[in-house]
Amino acid sequence: MAPTPRPGVLLGVDVGMARVGVAASDRDGMLATPVKTLKRDVKKSSDIYVLVKLAAEREVAQIFVGLPRSMSGGETASTTMARDYARDLANALMRSGSSVDVRLVDERLTTVSAHRSLHEAGLDGRKHRAVVDQVAAVEILQQVLEMRRNGQHSPGQLAAPDVQGTGDDD
């Protein structure tokens, strides 16, 4: 018998080189909605600290970071970036005293799908950049919610914090 998922809000995160899209579920895990787009801050990690704050404010149970793989399922530079980001987020959560799990889930084609959805909704292509990361985060999280409804209560792979919790971002 599969373990019961932890109750609470779930966050979906779409990590890019310049921006980070964030989506959240309702407490019952039925629907994912966009939250915000953060400016990626590689040097100061302010985007990661915003996510830690959001997790505390919204009583988040789990965070799902999209793992971009190649179409054949292979690893790319973006895959490594997402893994590093998820580990840094897990470290920051641990340092804050949070026990929220960070998990990586396959997100092939979510950004392409997000652009398509925005185009179909009639949004001008030049305006996509402002919201496409949020829409991709919604798609990542909606995929997770569907997996949970189908019995996978902790989909993806755990992004474990460093044993000491220091990481290489300090």
Secondary structure, DSSP 8 states (H G I E B T S, - for coil): -------SEEEEEEE-SSEEEEEEE-TTS--EEEEEEEE--TTT-HHHHHHHHHHHHTTEEEEEEEE---TTS---HHHHHHHHHHHHHHHHHHHTT---EEEEEE-TTHHHHHHHHHHHTT--GGGHHHHHHHHHHHHHHHHHHHHHHTT-SS-SEE----SSS-TT--
